[in-house]
Amino acid sequence: MSSATSTSAAPRVHRLPLAGVLRLGRPSDIWFKPALSVLASVAPPNLTLLALGRLDLAMYTMAGSLCALYAHNRPYAARARALAWVVLGMVGGLAVALVAASLTADAVVLVTVGALLAALQKALCDATRIGPPGNVVLTFISSASLFVPQTLGQVPGHLALALAAGGWAWLVGMAPDGGASVILSRLIGFRRAADIVLSNRVVPADEALAIGLITRLAQDEELAANARTLALNYAKGAPKAMAAAKRLLWTGLVIGVESCLPEEARTVAELSATADAREGLAAVLEKRAPVFTGR
């Protein structure tokens, strides 16, 4: 007599979608540059205060130093203006808070002033689209300063410290980033890159085209149509292959040929096994336009 043992299928286990949340992003995605800028802005003023034995004044220098969080990834002229306004806005909010703190210790009055300041800072940051971290840092500094005991006579000195630290933060924020100090010289040559970075000048469109900084020009009224045509043309390509090509091109700018070749070979081998690679080959043989799906 034989017996058969039935085995129920194991229940499917669904993985929690945490990989994307827990995976570290690229430096530009995780505030890498703003964080380094703040570190460079904070260190000199606070080390100076430490040497002088006056770390009790660090709150005021921190107010100016934290302005380095703002205006990253903007063109230099726009960044210069935005950082200057952020510094002035920070010092202005700090001035209101310190004056209020020196005139009254009434918690209700101080909280009311803080709420009005926060509302004004939020409105201004939204209106100017200053970007992250928006009004959060400005409001934090002004709100904390409302409860710092001091006299009216101390306010100008404390504001001067904040303004000086803000000026240093402006200089730090204007340093080349986005890889410009490395990539720009590879694209247009060392001397042209040095001229642009050190002079901080605006490069005219015709000059940018002539030196290879850009690839084409368009009139204002034609810009949207030309950009759409170009985007649609690029979109016809195989998504994985296009992404890999861009990655290899950018990587090749900053590392040597010997380091690039193995990565290029690995990428080509990996892409050769995709459905888009087979579709591309079939399209050539059948003399038709390929239809890529990104797989």
Secondary structure, DSSP 8 states (H G I E B T S, - for coil): ----------------TTHHHHS---GGGTTHHHHHHHHHHHHHHHHHHHHHT-GGGHHHHHHHHGGGGSSTTS-HHHHHHHHHHHHHHHHHHHHHHHHHHHH---HHHHHHHHHHHHHHHHHHHHHHT--TTTTHHHHHHHHHHTT----GGGHHHHHHHHHHHHHHHHHHHTS--TTHHHHHHHHH-HHHHHHHHHHT----HHHHHHTTS-S----GGGHHHHHHHHHHHHHTS-HHHHHHHHHHHHHHHHS-HHHHHHHHHHHHHHHHTSHHHHHHHHHHHHTS-------
